């Protein structure tokens, strides 16, 4: 998901110093984990491998992504075609 104006917001927040950067990272990490948790809750229990393969990972300063390790994850989410 792309967020419009994110670079501008992060640039302006850097003016507040390192304390703001820490708070931003904590909030961003919490959001990524909430998305991860929600995704895991929405997976049917018979697809336990899929649910266990969902993780949030840091990809940079205050940047996280939620990934799915199961090869068929996109087919479950979006359908086969």
C-alpha positions in Angstrom: 0.0 0.0 0.0 1.4 3.4 -0.9 0.8 6.4 1.3 0.8 9.7 -0.5 3.1 12.4 1.0 4.9 10.0 3.3 8.4 11.2 2.4 7.3 14.8 3.0 5.8 13.9 6.4 8.9 11.9 7.5 11.2 14.7 6.3 9.3 17.3 8.4 9.2 15.0 11.4 13.0 14.6 11.3 13.2 18.3 12.3 11.9 17.2 15.8 15.0 15.2 16.5 15.8 11.6 17.4 13.0 11.3 20.0 10.4 11.8 17.3 12.2 9.2 15.1 12.0 6.7 17.9 8.3 7.3 18.4 7.6 7.1 14.7 9.4 3.8 14.5 7.5 2.4 17.4 4.2 3.5 15.9 5.1 2.2 12.5 6.2 -1.2 13.9 3.0 -1.4 16.0 0.9 -0.8 12.9 2.8 -3.4 10.9 2.3 -5.9 13.7 -1.4 -5.1 13.9 -1.7 -5.8 10.1 0.2 -9.0 10.6 -2.1 -10.1 13.4 -5.2 -9.2 11.5 -4.0 -11.2 8.4 -3.2 -14.2 10.6 -6.7 -14.0 12.2 -8.4 -14.0 8.8 -6.6 -17.2 7.6 -8.8 -20.3 8.1 -7.4 -22.7 10.6 -7.0 -25.5 8.0 -4.4 -23.2 6.3 -2.2 -23.1 9.4 1.0 -23.1 7.3 -0.2 -20.0 5.6 -1.0 -18.2 8.8 2.4 -19.2 10.3 4.2 -17.8 7.2 2.8 -14.2 7.7 5.4 -11.9 9.3 6.1 -8.2 9.6 9.7 -7.3 8.8 11.7 -4.0 9.0 12.9 -2.8 5.6 14.4 0.6 6.7 14.1 3.4 9.2 10.5 3.5 10.2 9.6 1.2 7.3 8.1 -2.2 7.6 6.3 -4.6 5.3 4.1 -7.6 6.0 5.2 -10.7 4.0 3.8 -14.1 3.3 6.2 -17.0 3.0 3.7 -19.5 1.6 3.9 -19.6 -2.2 0.1 -19.8 -2.5 -0.6 -16.8 -0.2 -1.5 -14.4 -3.0 -3.9 -17.0 -4.5 -5.8 -17.2 -1.2 -6.0 -13.5 -0.9 -6.7 -12.4 -4.5 -8.0 -15.6 -6.1 -6.5 -17.6 -8.9 -7.3 -15.5 -11.8 
